[in-house]
């Protein structure tokens, strides 16, 4: 597993000039409409079930650039006191790819008219690497003589999510613990695997401007030890409770434009485009991300308000 980590970092260093290259968790741009990916406490915070598909192709036109696929389902249990969910995510970069399988559970308590949700997730990450397809200088190096077909790492994460109909705030550590068989077992993640904890803090609020328009500002702060602090700030304008148009600024050098449409039959479609002002703009055609989500369940008929987050 140490070998995979070193190779991944080497590839990332060649194709990535952003300051957050020490991060190991995949990131998507439409996280404000896709909360389970960042925080297991988000699961079941609506009185119906939601299934989401997302595909992201980063730095198109650049060989070996990251590609991310995501499938999620979550919904409530026990009269909305608990929530469950599952996540399947695929992340490819260069000759390596990773597939994550997670189950999530959340428990909610009422605080006045609002709710506080506590969530956990557990699962495994499967790593593969086509090392024999690499071009390298030392042909006698045994490290590259064989592909790595499957290496499993169990992972566990935690999060909290405070929300109402108009605003939310969350904090999460998607990978709180991870265990690699090449390391000794330890409750300290730095001793139990090569993974590093990612800390996320995010929040948002929905303002009613008029009968036709609503404004939703959001913010996200991401922290990884030994990597620069990264932050996003975004603003989305909603028209007639059916269409969102938004823009995000990601610290240092990225602007993101996004749009989402919510149909009357509870299907939501979103698209985002990332544009970087770094040197990568001379070598790639930007980043594209598309999302399709469907809300379903017997409680969906009783829900009259649109979905803001």
PAZAPA-4460 file (N, C-alpha, C; in steps of 0.05 Angstrom, whole numbers, plus 32768, in hexadecimal, padded with zeros to 4 digits):
% residues 309
    n_x    n_y    n_z   ca_x   ca_y   ca_z    c_x    c_y    c_z   seq   type   mol
   8010   7FE8   8000   8000   8000   8000   8011   8019   8000     1      X     A
   8029   8018   800C   803B   802F   800B   8042   8036   7FEE     2      X     A
   8045   8021   7FDE   804C   8025   7FC2   8037   8034   7FB3     3      X     A
   801D   802C   7FB8   8007   803A   7FAB   8007   8057   7FB2     4      X     A
   800B   805D   7FCB   800A   8078   7FD4   8020   8089   7FC7     5      X     A
   8038   807E   7FC5   804E   808C   7FB8   8049   8091   7F9B     6      X     A
   803E   807D   7F8D   8039   8080   7F71   8023   8095   7F6C     7      X     A
   800E   8094   7F7C   7FF8   80A7   7F7A   8002   80C3   7F7D     8      X     A
   8013   80C7   7F91   801D   80E2   7F96   802F   80EB   7F7F     9      X     A
   803E   80D9   7F74   804F   80E0   7F5D   803F   80E9   7F45    10      X     A
   802A   80DA   7F3F   8018   80E0   7F29   800A   80FB   7F2E    11      X     A
   8000   80FE   7F46   7FF2   8117   7F4D   8005   812F   7F4B    12      X     A
   801E   812C   7F52   8031   8142   7F51   8035   814A   7F34    13      X     A
   8034   8138   7F21   8039   813E   7F05   8021   814C   7EF8    14      X     A
   8009   8145   7F00   7FF1   8150   7EF2   7FE3   8165   7F03    15      X     A
   7FEC   816A   7F1B   7FDD   817C   7F2C   7FEE   8192   7F37    16      X     A
   7FE6   81AB   7F33   7FF5   81C2   7F3E   7FE6   81D0   7F54    17      X     A
   7FCF   81C5   7F5C   7FC0   81D1   7F72   7FCE   81CC   7F8C    18      X     A
   7FC9   81DD   7FA1   7FD7   81DB   7FBA   7FCD   81C4   7FCB    19      X     A
   7FB7   81B7   7FC4   7FAC   81A2   7FD5   7FB3   8186   7FCC    20      X     A
   7FCB   8183   7FC0   7FD2   8169   7FB5   7FD8   8154   7FCA    21      X     A
   7FD7   815B   7FE4   7FDB   8147   7FF9   7FC1   813A   8001    22      X     A
   7FAA   8144   7FF5   7F91   8138   7FFD   7F8D   811D   7FEF    23      X     A
   7F80   810B   7FFD   7F7C   80F0   7FF3   7F5F   80EA   7FEE    24      X     A
   7F4C   80F9   7FFA   7F30   80F4   7FF5   7F28   8103   7FDB    25      X     A
   7F17   80F6   7FCB   7F0D   8103   7FB3   7EFA   811B   7FBB    26      X     A
   7EF9   812F   7FAA   7EE8   8146   7FAF   7ED6   814B   7F96    27      X     A
   7EBD   8152   7F9C   7EAB   8159   7F86   7EA2   8176   7F8A    28      X     A
   7E98   8183   7F75   7E91   819F   7F76   7E74   81A3   7F80    29      X     A
   7E62   8190   7F7C   7E46   8193   7F83   7E41   8186   7F9E    30      X     A
   7E53   818A   7FB1   7E4F   817F   7FCC   7E38   818B   7FDB    31      X     A
   7E30   81A4   7FD4   7E1A   81B1   7FE3   7DFF   81A4   7FDC    32      X     A
   7DFE   8194   7FC6   7DE6   8185   7FBF   7DEB   8167   7FC3    33      X     A
   7E01   8160   7FD1   7E09   8144   7FD2   7E18   813F   7FEC    34      X     A
   7E09   8144   8003   7E16   8146   801D   7E21   812C   8028    35      X     A
   7E16   8115   8020   7E1E   80FB   802C   7E3B   80F5   8025    36      X     A
   7E44   80FE   800F   7E60   80F9   8006   7E74   8104   801A    37      X     A
   7E6E   811B   8026   7E80   8128   8039   7E7A   8120   8056    38      X     A
   7E61   811B   805C   7E59   8119   8078   7E44   8103   807B    39      X     A
   7E4A   80ED   808A   7E37   80D8   808E   7E1E   80E0   809E    40      X     A
   7E20   80F6   80AD   7E0A   8100   80BD   7DF4   810C   80AB    41      X     A
   7DFA   8111   8092   7DE7   811C   807F   7DD2   8108   8077    42      X     A
   7DD8   80EE   8079   7DC6   80D9   8071   7DAB   80DA   8081    43      X     A
   7D95   80D9   8072   7D7B   80D8   807F   7D71   80F2   808A    44      X     A
   7D7C   8108   8082   7D74   8123   808C   7D5C   812E   807C    45      X     A
   7D51   811E   8069   7D38   8125   805C   7D25   810E   8060    46      X     A
   7D0B   8114   8060   7CF7   80FF   8066   7CF2   80EB   804F    47      X     A
   7D04   80E9   803C   7D01   80D7   8026   7D1D   80CE   801E    48      X     A
   7D1E   80BB   800C   7D38   80B0   8003   7D42   80BF   7FEA    49      X     A
   7D5C   80BE   7FE7   7D69   80CC   7FD0   7D7E   80B9   7FC5    50      X     A
   7D7E   80B6   7FAA   7D93   80A8   7F9C   7DA2   80BC   7F8A    51      X     A
   7DBC   80BC   7F8A   7DCC   80CF   7F7C   7DE2   80C2   7F6B    52      X     A
   7DE5   80CA   7F52   7DFA   80C2   7F41   7E0B   80DB   7F39    53      X     A
   7E25   80D9   7F3A   7E36   80EF   7F33   7E4E   80E5   7F24    54      X     A
   7E56   80F5   7F10   7E6F   80EE   7F02   7E7F   8108   7EFE    55      X     A
   7E99   8106   7F03   7EAA   811D   7F02   7EC3   8116   7EF2    56      X     A
   7EC9   8125   7EDD   7EE2   8122   7ECE   7EF2   813B   7ED1    57      X     A
   7F09   8139   7EDD   7F19   8150   7EE5   7F30   8155   7ED1    58      X     A
   7F34   816F   7ECB   7F49   8177   7EB9   7F48   8168   7E9E    59      X     A
   7F32   8169   7E91   7F2E   815B   7E78   7F43   8162   7E64    60      X     A
   7F4C   814E   7E55   7F61   8152   7E41   7F7D   814C   7E4C    61      X     A
   7F7F   8148   7E66   7F99   8142   7E73   7F9B   8124   7E78    62      X     A
   7FAF   8117   7E6E   7FB2   80FA   7E71   7FB6   80F3   7E8F    63      X     A
   7FA7   80DF   7E98   7FA9   80D6   7EB3   7F9A   80E7   7EC7    64      X     A
   7F8A   80FA   7EBF   7F7C   810C   7ED1   7F67   80FD   7EE1    65      X     A
   7F60   8106   7EF8   7F4C   80F8   7F09   7F30   80F6   7EFD    66      X     A
   7F23   80E0   7F02   7F07   80DC   7EFB   7EF9   80CF   7F13    67      X     A
   7EE2   80DA   7F1A   7ED4   80D1   7F32   7EB7   80CA   7F2C    68      X     A
   7EAE   80B3   7F35   7E93   80AA   7F33   7E87   80A5   7F4E    69      X     A
   7E6E   80AC   7F52   7E62   80AA   7F6D   7E45   80A2   7F6B    70      X     A
   7E3E   808F   7F7C   7E22   8086   7F7F   7E1B   8086   7F9D    71      X     A
   7E04   8093   7FA4   7DFC   8095   7FC0   7DDE   8090   7FC2    72      X     A
   7DD6   8084   7FD9   7DBA   8081   7FE0   7DB8   8087   7FFE    73      X     A
   7DA4   8097   8007   7DA0   809A   8024   7D83   80A1   8029    74      X     A
   7D7B   809C   8042   7D5F   80A1   8049   7D5B   809E   8067    75      X     A
   7D43   80A4   8071   7D3D   80A3   808E   7D33   8088   8097    76      X     A
   7D36   8083   80B2   7D2C   806C   80BF   7D1F   8074   80D9    77      X     A
   7D0E   8062   80E5   7D03   8065   8100   7CF6   8080   8103    78      X     A
   7CE3   8086   80F1   7CD4   809F   80F3   7CE6   80B8   80F3    79      X     A
   7CFA   80B7   80E2   7D0C   80CD   80DD   7D20   80D2   80F4    80      X     A
   7D23   80BF   8106   7D36   80C2   811C   7D52   80B9   8114    81      X     A
   7D54   80A8   80FF   7D6D   809D   80F6   7D6F   809F   80D8    82      X     A
   7D86   809B   80CD   7D8A   809B   80B1   7D9E   8086   80A8    83      X     A
   7D9C   807B   8091   7DAF   8068   8086   7DB6   8071   806A    84      X     A
   7DCD   8066   8060   7DD6   806D   8045   7DEC   805B   803C    85      X     A
   7DF2   805C   8023   7E09   804D   8018   7E16   805F   8003    86      X     A
   7E30   805B   8000   7E40   806A   7FEC   7E52   8057   7FDD    87      X     A
   7E53   8059   7FC3   7E66   804B   7FB2   7E74   8061   7FA2    88      X     A
   7E8E   8063   7FA5   7E9D   8078   7F97   7EB5   806C   7F89    89      X     A
   7EBB   8076   7F71   7ED2   806D   7F61   7EE2   8085   7F5A    90      X     A
   7EFC   8084   7F5F   7F0E   809A   7F5A   7F27   808F   7F4B    91      X     A
   7F2C   809A   7F34   7F42   8090   7F23   7F55   80A8   7F1E    92      X     A
   7F6F   80A2   7F20   7F84   80B6   7F1A   7F9C   80A7   7F0F    93      X     A
   7FA5   80AE   7EF7   7FBB   80A0   7EEB   7FB7   8083   7EE8    94      X     A
   7FCA   8072   7EF2   7FC8   8056   7EF0   7FBA   8049   7F09    95      X     A
   7FB2   805A   7F1B   7FA5   804F   7F34   7F88   8056   7F34    96      X     A
   7F78   8045   7F41   7F5C   804B   7F46   7F54   803F   7F61    97      X     A
   7F40   804C   7F6C   7F36   8045   7F87   7F18   8044   7F87    98      X     A
   7F0D   802F   7F93   7EF0   802D   7F96   7EE9   802B   7FB3    99      X     A
   7ED6   803C   7FBC   7ECE   803D   7FD8   7EB2   8031   7FDB   100      X     A
   7EAD   8022   7FF0   7E93   8017   7FF6   7E8D   801E   8014   101      X     A
   7E78   802E   8018   7E72   8037   8033   7E54   8032   803A   102      X     A
   7E4F   802D   8053   7E34   802E   805E   7E34   8044   8073   103      X     A
   7E1E   8053   8075   7E1C   8069   8088   7E04   8066   809A   104      X     A
   7E07   8070   80B2   7DF1   8070   80C6   7DF1   808B   80D5   105      X     A
   7DD9   8096   80D9   7DD7   80AF   80E8   7DC1   80AE   80FC   106      X     A
   7DC4   80BD   8112   7DAF   80C0   8126   7DAA   80DD   812B   107      X     A
   7D91   80E5   812C   7D89   8101   812D   7D7B   8108   8148   108      X     A
   7D82   811F   8153   7D74   8129   816A   7D6A   8145   8164   109      X     A
   7D53   814C   8170   7D47   8166   816C   7D53   817A   817F   110      X     A
   7D59   8192   8175   7D62   81A8   8185   7D51   81C0   817E   111      X     A
   7D3B   81C4   818E   7D27   81D7   8187   7D19   81CF   816E   112      X     A
   7D18   81E0   815A   7D0B   81DA   8141   7D1F   81CE   812D   113      X     A
   7D38   81CC   8134   7D4D   81C2   8122   7D55   81A6   812B   114      X     A
   7D68   819A   811C   7D71   817F   8122   7D90   817E   8120   115      X     A
   7D9B   816C   8131   7DB8   8167   8130   7DBB   8149   812B   116      X     A
   7DCA   8143   8116   7DCE   8127   810D   7DEB   811F   8112   117      X     A
   7DEE   8107   811E   7E08   80FB   8121   7E0A   80E3   810E   118      X     A
   7E20   80E1   80FF   7E22   80CC   80EB   7E3D   80BE   80EC   119      X     A
   7E3D   80A5   80E4   7E55   8095   80E1   7E54   8087   80C6   120      X     A
   7E6B   8080   80BC   7E6C   8070   80A4   7E82   805C   80A6   121      X     A
   7E7F   8045   809A   7E93   8031   809A   7E93   8022   807F   122      X     A
   7EAB   8019   8077   7EAD   800B   805E   7EC9   8004   8057   123      X     A
   7ECE   7FFF   803E   7EE9   7FF9   8035   7EF0   8008   801B   124      X     A
   7F09   800D   8017   7F13   8018   7FFE   7F24   8003   7FF1   125      X     A
   7F1F   7FFF   7FD7   7F2E   7FEC   7FC7   7F40   7FFA   7FB4   126      X     A
   7F5A   7FF4   7FB4   7F6E   8002   7FA4   7F78   7FEF   7F8E   127      X     A
   7F7D   7FFA   7F76   7F89   7FEB   7F60   7F9C   7FFD   7F52   128      X     A
   7FB1   7FF1   7F47   7FC5   8001   7F38   7FD1   7FF0   7F22   129      X     A
   7FD0   7FFB   7F09   7FDC   7FEE   7EF2   7FF9   7FF7   7EEF   130      X     A
   800A   7FED   7F00   8025   7FF6   7F02   8035   7FEF   7EE9   131      X     A
   802E   7FD9   7EDC   803D   7FD0   7EC4   8039   7FE3   7EAC   132      X     A
   8025   7FF4   7EAD   8020   8007   7E97   8030   8020   7E9A   133      X     A
   803E   8023   7EB0   804E   803B   7EB5   8068   803B   7EA4   134      X     A
   8071   8052   7E9C   808B   8055   7E8F   809E   8060   7EA4   135      X     A
   80B3   8051   7EA9   80C6   8058   7EBF   80E2   8053   7EB6   136      X     A
   80F5   805E   7EC6   8111   805D   7EBE   811F   8043   7EC6   137      X     A
   811A   803A   7EDD   8128   8022   7EE7   8117   8009   7EE1   138      X     A
   811D   7FFC   7ECB   810E   7FE5   7EC2   8111   7FCD   7ED4   139      X     A
   8125   7FCE   7EE6   812A   7FB7   7EF8   811B   7FBA   7F13   140      X     A
   810C   7FD0   7F16   80FE   7FD5   7F2F   80E6   7FC2   7F31   141      X     A
   80E7   7FB1   7F45   80D2   7F9D   7F49   80B7   7FA9   7F51   142      X     A
   80B7   7FC2   7F5B   809E   7FCE   7F64   808A   7FD1   7F4D   143      X     A
   8095   7FD5   7F34   8083   7FD9   7F1E   807F   7FC0   7F0D   144      X     A
   8089   7FAA   7F16   8088   7F91   7F06   806D   7F84   7F06   145      X     A
   805C   7F8A   7F1A   8042   7F7E   7F1C   802C   7F93   7F23   146      X     A
   8014   7F8E   7F19   7FFE   7F9F   7F1F   7FF3   7F99   7F3B   147      X     A
   7FE7   7FAC   7F48   7FD9   7FA7   7F61   7FBB   7FA5   7F5B   148      X     A
   7FB0   7F8D   7F5D   7F95   7F89   7F54   7F80   7F90   7F69   149      X     A
   7F87   7F8D   7F83   7F73   7F93   7F97   7F81   7F95   7FB2   150      X     A
   7F7C   7FAB   7FC0   7F86   7FB0   7FDB   7F71   7FBE   7FEB   151      X     A
   7F67   7FB1   8000   7F50   7FBC   800F   7F59   7FCA   8028   152      X     A
   7F4D   7FE1   802E   7F52   7FF0   8046   7F38   7FF7   8053   153      X     A
   7F32   7FEC   806B   7F1A   7FF4   8079   7F1C   8011   8083   154      X     A
   7F05   801F   8082   7F05   803B   808A   7EEB   8041   809A   155      X     A
   7EEE   8054   80AC   7ED7   805D   80BC   7ED8   807B   80BF   156      X     A
   7EC0   8088   80BD   7EBE   80A5   80BF   7EA8   80AE   80D1   157      X     A
   7EA7   80C8   80D7   7E94   80D3   80EA   7E8D   80F0   80E1   158      X     A
   7E74   80F8   80E9   7E6C   8114   80E2   7E55   811D   80F3   159      X     A
   7E51   8137   80F4   7E39   8143   8101   7E2D   8158   80EE   160      X     A
   7E13   815A   80EF   7E05   816B   80DC   7DED   8178   80E9   161      X     A
   7DED   8192   80EB   7DD8   81A2   80F8   7DC9   81B0   80E2   162      X     A
   7DAE   81AE   80E3   7D9F   81B8   80CC   7D82   81C0   80D3   163      X     A
   7D77   81D1   80C2   7D5B   81D9   80C3   7D51   81DB   80A6   164      X     A
   7D3A   81E7   80A2   7D30   81E9   8086   7D40   81FE   8077   165      X     A
   7D4E   8210   8084   7D5B   8227   8077   7D79   8227   8078   166      X     A
   7D85   8218   808B   7DA2   8219   808D   7DAD   81FE   8097   167      X     A
   7DC7   81FB   8095   7DD5   81E3   809E   7DF2   81E9   80A5   168      X     A
   7DFD   81D8   80B6   7E1A   81DA   80BC   7E23   81BE   80C3   169      X     A
   7E3A   81B7   80B9   7E44   819C   80BD   7E62   819B   80C1   170      X     A
   7E6A   8187   80D0   7E87   8181   80D4   7E8B   8163   80D1   171      X     A
   7EA0   815B   80C3   7EA3   813E   80BE   7EC0   8137   80BA   172      X     A
   7EC6   811E   80C0   7EE0   8111   80BA   7EDA   80F7   80AC   173      X     A
   7ED7   80F7   8091   7ECF   80DF   8082   7EE1   80C7   8088   174      X     A
   7EFB   80CB   808C   7F0C   80B5   8092   7F19   80BA   80AE   175      X     A
   7F0A   80B2   80C2   7F14   80B6   80DD   7F29   80A1   80E5   176      X     A
   7F23   8088   80DC   7F35   8071   80E0   7F38   8062   80C7   177      X     A
   7F50   8057   80C2   7F55   8046   80AB   7F6A   8032   80B3   178      X     A
   7F68   801A   80A8   7F7B   8005   80AF   7F87   7FF8   8096   179      X     A
   7FA1   7FF8   8095   7FB0   7FEB   807E   7FBF   7FD4   808A   180      X     A
   7FBD   7FBC   807D   7FCB   7FA4   8087   7FE9   7FA7   8087   181      X     A
   7FF4   7FBA   8077   8010   7FBF   8077   801A   7FCF   808F   182      X     A
   8007   7FD8   809F   800E   7FE8   80B7   8004   7FD9   80D0   183      X     A
   800F   7FE0   80E7   8005   7FD5   8100   7FEB   7FE2   8108   184      X     A
   7FD9   7FD2   8114   7FBF   7FDD   811C   7FC3   7FF3   8131   185      X     A
   7FB5   800A   812D   7FB6   8020   8140   7F9E   8031   813D   186      X     A
   7F95   803E   8153   7F7F   8051   8151   7F88   806C   8145   187      X     A
   7FA2   8070   8143   7FAE   8087   8136   7FB0   8081   8118   188      X     A
   7FA1   8090   8108   7F9F   808A   80EB   7FBA   808D   80DD   189      X     A
   7FCC   809E   80E8   7FE6   80A1   80DB   7FF8   8089   80E0   190      X     A
   7FF1   8078   80F4   8001   8060   80F9   7FF3   8047   80EE   191      X     A
   7FD9   8049   80E7   7FCA   8032   80DE   7FC8   8030   80BF   192      X     A
   7FCF   8046   80B1   7FCE   8046   8094   7FDC   805F   808A   193      X     A
   7FDF   8061   806F   7FEA   8079   8064   7FD6   808F   8060   194      X     A
   7FBC   808A   8066   7FA7   809D   8063   7FAB   80B4   8077   195      X     A
   7F9F   80CB   8071   7F9F   80E2   8082   7F82   80EC   8086   196      X     A
   7F7D   80F6   809D   7F62   8100   80A3   7F5C   8119   8093   197      X     A
   7F44   811B   8088   7F3A   8133   807B   7F24   813E   808D   198      X     A
   7F26   8158   8094   7F12   8165   80A5   7F02   8178   8094   199      X     A
   7EE7   8176   8095   7ED6   8187   8086   7EC3   8197   8098   200      X     A
   7EC0   81B1   8093   7EAE   81C2   80A1   7E9E   81D2   808C   201      X     A
   7E84   81CE   808C   7E75   81DC   8077   7E5A   81E6   8082   202      X     A
   7E4E   81F9   8074   7E34   8203   807C   7E27   8214   8065   203      X     A
   7E0E   8219   8068   7DFF   8229   8054   7DE5   8233   805F   204      X     A
   7DDA   8247   8052   7DC1   8254   805A   7DB1   825C   8041   205      X     A
   7D97   825A   8043   7D85   8261   802D   7D76   827B   8034   206      X     A
   7D7A   8290   8024   7D6D   82A9   8028   7D57   82AC   8013   207      X     A
   7D3F   82B5   801B   7D2A   82BB   8008   7D2C   82D8   8000   208      X     A
   7D32   82DC   7FE6   7D35   82F7   7FDB   7D1A   8302   7FD2   209      X     A
   7D0A   82F1   7FC5   7CF0   82F9   7FBC   7CE0   82DF   7FB8   210      X     A
   7CC8   82E1   7FAD   7CB8   82CA   7FA8   7CC4   82B8   7F93   211      X     A
   7CD5   82C3   7F82   7CE1   82B4   7F6C   7CFD   82AA   7F72   212      X     A
   7D0C   82B9   7F82   7D28   82B3   7F86   7D30   82AD   7FA3   213      X     A
   7D43   829B   7FA6   7D4F   8295   7FBF   7D6E   8294   7FBB   214      X     A
   7D7D   829C   7FCF   7D9A   829C   7FCE   7DA5   8289   7FE3   215      X     A
   7DB7   8278   7FDB   7DC4   8265   7FED   7DE2   8268   7FED   216      X     A
   7DEE   8277   8000   7E0B   8277   8003   7E14   825E   8013   217      X     A
   7E2B   8253   800C   7E36   823C   8019   7E55   8240   801C   218      X     A
   7E60   8232   8030   7E7D   8232   8033   7E86   8217   803C   219      X     A
   7E9E   8210   8034   7EAA   81F6   803B   7EC8   81FB   8041   220      X     A
   7ED1   81F1   8058   7EED   81F2   805F   7EF8   81D6   8061   221      X     A
   7F0E   81D0   8054   7F1A   81B5   8054   7F37   81B7   805F   222      X     A
   7F3C   81A6   8072   7F57   81A6   807E   7F62   8189   807E   223      X     A
   7F7B   8187   8075   7F8A   816E   8075   7FA5   8174   8082   224      X     A
   7FAD   8165   8096   7FC8   816A   80A2   7FDE   816A   808D   225      X     A
   7FF0   817D   8090   8007   8180   807E   7FFF   8189   8062   226      X     A
   7FE7   8194   805F   7FDF   819F   8045   7FD2   81BB   804A   227      X     A
   7FD3   81CC   8035   7FC7   81E7   8039   7FA9   81E5   803F   228      X     A
   7FA0   81F7   804F   7F83   81F9   8054   7F75   8202   803B   229      X     A
   7F5F   81F4   8035   7F50   81FB   801C   7F33   8202   8023   230      X     A
   7F29   8216   8015   7F0D   821F   801B   7EFE   8225   8001   231      X     A
   7EE4   821F   8002   7ED2   8226   7FED   7EBD   823A   7FF7   232      X     A
   7EB5   824D   7FE7   7E9F   825E   7FED   7E8E   8260   7FD4   233      X     A
   7E74   825C   7FD8   7E62   825B   7FC1   7E48   826A   7FC6   234      X     A
   7E3B   8271   7FB0   7E20   827E   7FB2   7E0F   8273   7F9B   235      X     A
   7DF7   826B   7FA2   7DE5   8260   7F8E   7DCA   826F   7F8E   236      X     A
   7DC0   8275   7F77   7DA6   8283   7F74   7D91   8270   7F6A   237      X     A
   7D7B   826E   7F79   7D66   825B   7F72   7D4E   826A   7F66   238      X     A
   7D44   8260   7F50   7D2D   826D   7F43   7D14   825A   7F44   239      X     A
   7CFF   8265   7F50   7CE5   8257   7F52   7CE8   823B   7F5F   240      X     A
   7CFB   8238   7F70   7CFF   821F   7F7F   7D05   8207   7F6D   241      X     A
   7D0E   820C   7F54   7D13   81F5   7F43   7D2E   81F5   7F36   242      X     A
   7D3C   820C   7F35   7D55   820E   7F27   7D69   821E   7F37   243      X     A
   7D82   8212   7F3A   7D98   8220   7F47   7DAD   8228   7F33   244      X     A
   7DB8   8240   7F37   7DCF   8248   7F27   7DE3   8253   7F3B   245      X     A
   7DFB   8248   7F3B   7E0E   824F   7F50   7E2B   8252   7F46   246      X     A
   7E3C   825E   7F57   7E58   8261   7F51   7E67   825C   7F6B   247      X     A
   7E7E   824F   7F69   7E8F   8249   7F80   7EAC   8252   7F7A   248      X     A
   7EB8   825E   7F8F   7ED5   8264   7F8D   7EE3   8251   7FA0   249      X     A
   7EF6   8242   7F96   7F06   8230   7FA6   7F22   823C   7FAA   250      X     A
   7F2B   823C   7FC2   7F43   824C   7FCA   7F5A   8246   7FB6   251      X     A
   7F68   825C   7FB1   7F80   825D   7FA0   7F7A   8262   7F83   252      X     A
   7F6B   824F   7F75   7F6B   8253   7F58   7F54   8245   7F49   253      X     A
   7F3D   8240   7F55   7F28   8232   7F47   7F0D   8240   7F4A   254      X     A
   7EFF   8243   7F33   7EE4   824D   7F33   7ED2   8237   7F28   255      X     A
   7EBA   8234   7F34   7EA8   821F   7F2D   7E8D   822B   7F27   256      X     A
   7E82   8225   7F0F   7E66   822D   7F08   7E55   8214   7F09   257      X     A
   7E3D   8216   7F14   7E2B   81FF   7F15   7E0E   8206   7F11   258      X     A
   7DFF   81F2   7F09   7DE2   81F6   7F05   7DD4   81DC   7F0E   259      X     A
   7DBD   81DF   7F1A   7DAD   81C7   7F21   7D90   81CD   7F1B   260      X     A
   7D82   81B9   7F11   7D65   81BB   7F0B   7D56   81A5   7F1A   261      X     A
   7D41   81AD   7F28   7D31   819B   7F38   7D16   8197   7F2A   262      X     A
   7D11   8180   7F1F   7CF8   817B   7F10   7CE1   8176   7F23   263      X     A
   7CC8   8178   7F19   7CB1   8173   7F2A   7CAF   8156   7F33   264      X     A
   7CBB   8143   7F25   7CBA   8127   7F2D   7CD2   811F   7F3E   265      X     A
   7CDF   8133   7F4B   7CF4   812E   7F5F   7D0E   8124   7F53   266      X     A
   7D13   8128   7F3A   7D2D   8123   7F2E   7D3C   813D   7F2D   267      X     A
   7D55   813C   7F37   7D66   8154   7F37   7D7F   814E   7F25   268      X     A
   7D85   8161   7F14   7D9B   815F   7F02   7DAE   8177   7F06   269      X     A
   7DC8   8172   7F0A   7DDB   8187   7F0F   7DF3   8185   7EFD   270      X     A
   7DFF   819B   7EF7   7E18   819C   7EE7   7E2A   81B1   7EF3   271      X     A
   7E44   81AC   7EF3   7E58   81C0   7EFC   7E70   81C0   7EEA   272      X     A
   7E7D   81D7   7EE7   7E95   81D9   7ED8   7EAA   81E8   7EE9   273      X     A
   7EC1   81DC   7EEC   7ED7   81E8   7EFB   7EEC   81F4   7EE8   274      X     A
   7EF3   820D   7EEE   7F07   821A   7EDE   7F1E   8223   7EF0   275      X     A
   7F36   821A   7EEB   7F4D   8222   7EFB   7F5D   8237   7EEE   276      X     A
   7F68   824A   7EFE   7F79   825F   7EF4   7F96   8258   7EF7   277      X     A
   7F9C   823F   7EFF   7FB8   8237   7F02   7FC3   822F   7EE7   278      X     A
   7FDC   8226   7EE7   7FE9   821E   7ECE   7FDA   8207   7EC0   279      X     A
   7FC9   81F9   7ECE   7FBA   81E2   7EC2   7FA7   81EC   7EAC   280      X     A
   7FA0   8205   7EAC   7F8D   820F   7E98   7F99   820D   7E7B   281      X     A
   7FB4   820C   7E7A   7FC1   820A   7E60   7FC2   81ED   7E56   282      X     A
   7FBB   81DA   7E67   7FBE   81BE   7E5F   7FA4   81AE   7E62   283      X     A
   7F8E   81B9   7E6C   7F75   81AB   7E6F   7F5E   81BC   7E66   284      X     A
   7F47   81AF   7E63   7F2F   81BD   7E5A   7F1B   81C0   7E70   285      X     A
   7F25   81C2   7E89   7F13   81C5   7EA0   7F09   81AB   7EAB   286      X     A
   7EF8   81AD   7EBF   7EED   8196   7ECD   7ECE   8196   7ECA   287      X     A
   7EC3   817F   7EC3   7EA6   817D   7EBF   7E9B   8169   7ED4   288      X     A
   7E83   816F   7EDE   7E76   815E   7EF2   7E58   815F   7EED   289      X     A
   7E4C   8147   7EEC   7E2F   8145   7EE8   7E23   8134   7EFE   290      X     A
   7E0C   813C   7F08   7DFE   812E   7F1E   7DE1   812A   7F17   291      X     A
   7DD7   8112   7F1D   7DBA   810C   7F1A   7DB1   8100   7F34   292      X     A
   7D9B   810A   7F40   7D91   8100   7F59   7D73   80FC   7F57   293      X     A
   7D69   80E9   7F67   7D4D   80E3   7F67   7D43   80DF   7F84   294      X     A
   7D2F   80EF   7F8B   7D23   80EC   7FA6   7D0A   80DA   7FA4   295      X     A
   7D08   80C7   7FB7   7CF2   80B4   7FB5   7CEB   80AB   7FD1   296      X     A
   7CD4   809C   7FD3   7CCA   8092   7FEC   7CAE   809B   7FF1   297      X     A
   7CA0   808E   8004   7C84   8095   8009   7C80   80B1   8015   298      X     A
   7C95   80BC   8022   7C92   80D6   802E   7C96   80EC   801A   299      X     A
   7C9F   80E6   8002   7CA5   80FA   7FEE   7C8B   8109   7FE6   300      X     A
   7C74   80FC   7FE7   7C5B   8109   7FDF   7C53   811E   7FF4   301      X     A
   7C5B   811A   800D   7C53   812D   8022   7C66   8145   8023   302      X     A
   7C7C   8144   8016   7C90   815A   8017   7C89   816F   8002   303      X     A
   7C83   8187   800C   7C7B   819C   7FFA   7C91   81B0   7FF4   304      X     A
   7CA5   81B3   8006   7CBA   81C6   8002   7CD0   81BB   7FF1   305      X     A
   7CDD   81CB   7FE1   7CF3   81C2   7FD0   7D0B   81BA   7FE1   306      X     A
   7D1E   81AD   7FD4   7D36   81A5   7FE2   7D4C   81B9   7FDE   307      X     A
   7D55   81C6   7FF3   7D69   81DB   7FF2   7D85   81D0   7FF6   308      X     A
   7D89   81B9   8005   7DA3   81AD   8009   7D9F   8191   8014   309      X     A
***
